[in-house]
C-alpha cells in the first residue's frame, strides 16, 4: 500500500484508507476523499506546493502532508 503523495501525475488509484484525526477525515470526506473512491493526480506543484486531484469528475487541491495520509492502491491499466 502506498500513499497519494507518491502517485505519479496522470495516474489513477483507489483510496483504501485515510489516516488522521476525525477533523481531517471529515474534511477529506467532504471533498469526496473516502475509502473506495478513485482519484487521479492532475498536477503536483514543485517544492512543497499543493497537488490537484480529480475525484468523481471534480477537481480539488490538497497539501502534501494531507496526501501522505491517504493510502492508495494503484489502478491497473
WOKA-V532586 format. One record per pair of residues at least 4 apart in sequence whose C-alpha atoms are under 6 Angstrom apart, sorted by the first residue. I is the first residue (numbers start at 1). GAP is how many residues later the second one is. Records with the same first field share a line. If there is no record, write none. Layout:
I->GAP  GAP
//
This chain:
1->72
2->69  70
3->65  67  68  69
4->63  64  66
5->62  63
9->32  33
10->31  32
11->29
12->27  28  63
13->25  26  60  61  62
14->23  24  58  59
15->20  21  22  56  57
16->19  20  55  56
17->18  54
18->51  52
19->50
22->4
25->4
28->5
29->4  5
39->15  16
40->13  14
41->12
42->10  11
43->8  9
44->7
45->4  5  6
50->12  13
51->10  11
52->8  9
53->6  7
54->4  5
//
